[in-house]
Amino acid sequence: MKLALKQGSIDSKIPLIMGILNITPDSFSDGGRFFKLDESIKQAEKLINEGADIIDVGGESTRPGARDVNTREELDRVIPVIDRVKKEFGILVSIDTRKDEVARIAVEEAGADLVNDISGLQHSENMASTVARLGVPVIIMHILGTPKDMQKNPAYRDVVVEIKHFLREQIKYARANQIPENKIIVDPGIGFGKRFHDNVEIIRRLDEFADLNCPILIGLSRKSFLGEISGEENPGDREIETLAANVISILNGASIIRVHQVKPMAKALKVLCHLRDFN
């Protein structure tokens, strides 16, 4: 994988680990835990020490049924965190937002390195042009609907074919707005407008996304379909399930793994890389 950044690039065959840092009171797994600045910085440091390559900072919950957060509130949540994480640790930081103004300020004023847009460049009319002007990579995710309504009777004839079509069209749209191909990452959007069997099918057939010629991000950490498989109702106790599904995802072509708990993923990745010779 070669991902162009504002300064230099990441060129590695070894999958990257993205640690989740939700600055929200209502995220499905860790809502409210890191809402205060000092708590969020401690969590960022923990994720980094455990082996995270990227910290993904989000200020708006995207769980099913989540309410929208206005731009000012979202900025107040994420900008102080990104600014301190960049200054204190110097690690790559992505801003998880659907709003072009939040993306702009996060990059220009706080130093964020990537934009993670769960709407796939659909929510904000100016997101694509803003990302192009900022010169940072963007994660284009597939979602059916919005967080408010995405789990209300989603349906597909062939989930992989339809998601690939969406992502291909959004890649074309991004490039038409002057975002270079080597700054585009795709995410099939596990759990975002997907039924149980849709999520399973995406992971099983993840290798079919390879012909999009973009790094693939997978974000399945602690999600409900894993609990349906194992019988675990508590999201925080689905780490083993998360690890198993992420290993399969890597073997099927994932380049970036987005997780709440980095340590087990980092240890598993060392073993996987040694046995499969990803170096």
Stockholm file with secondary structure:
# STOCKHOLM 1.0

chainA/1-279         MKLALKQGSIDSKIPLIMGILNITPDSFSDGGRFFKLDESIKQAEKLINEGADIIDVGGESTRPGARDVNTREELDRVIPVIDRVKKEFGILVSIDTRKDEVARIAVEEAGADLVNDISGLQHSENMASTVARLGVPVIIMHILGTPKDMQKNPAYRDVVVEIKHFLREQIKYARANQIPENKIIVDPGIGFGKRFHDNVEIIRRLDEFADLNCPILIGLSRKSFLGEISGEENPGDREIETLAANVISILNGASIIRVHQVKPMAKALKVLCHLRDFN
#=GR chainA/1-279 SS CEEECSSSEEECSSCEEEEEEECCSCCTTTTTTTCSHHHHHHHHHHHHHTTCSEEEEESSCCSTTCCCCCHHHHHHHHHHHHHHHHHHHCCEEEEECSCHHHHHHHHHTTCCCEEEETTSSCSSTTHHHHHHHHTCCEEEECCSSCTTTTTSSCCCSSHHHHHHHHHHHHHHHHHHTTCCGGGEEEECCTTSSCCHHHHHHHHHTGGGGGGGCSCBEECCTTCHHHHHHHCCCCGGGCHHHHHHHHHHHHHTTCSEEEESCHHHHHHHHHHHHHHHTCC
#=GC SS_cons         CEEECSSSEEECSSCEEEEEEECCSCCTTTTTTTCSHHHHHHHHHHHHHTTCSEEEEESSCCSTTCCCCCHHHHHHHHHHHHHHHHHHHCCEEEEECSCHHHHHHHHHTTCCCEEEETTSSCSSTTHHHHHHHHTCCEEEECCSSCTTTTTSSCCCSSHHHHHHHHHHHHHHHHHHTTCCGGGEEEECCTTSSCCHHHHHHHHHTGGGGGGGCSCBEECCTTCHHHHHHHCCCCGGGCHHHHHHHHHHHHHTTCSEEEESCHHHHHHHHHHHHHHHTCC
//
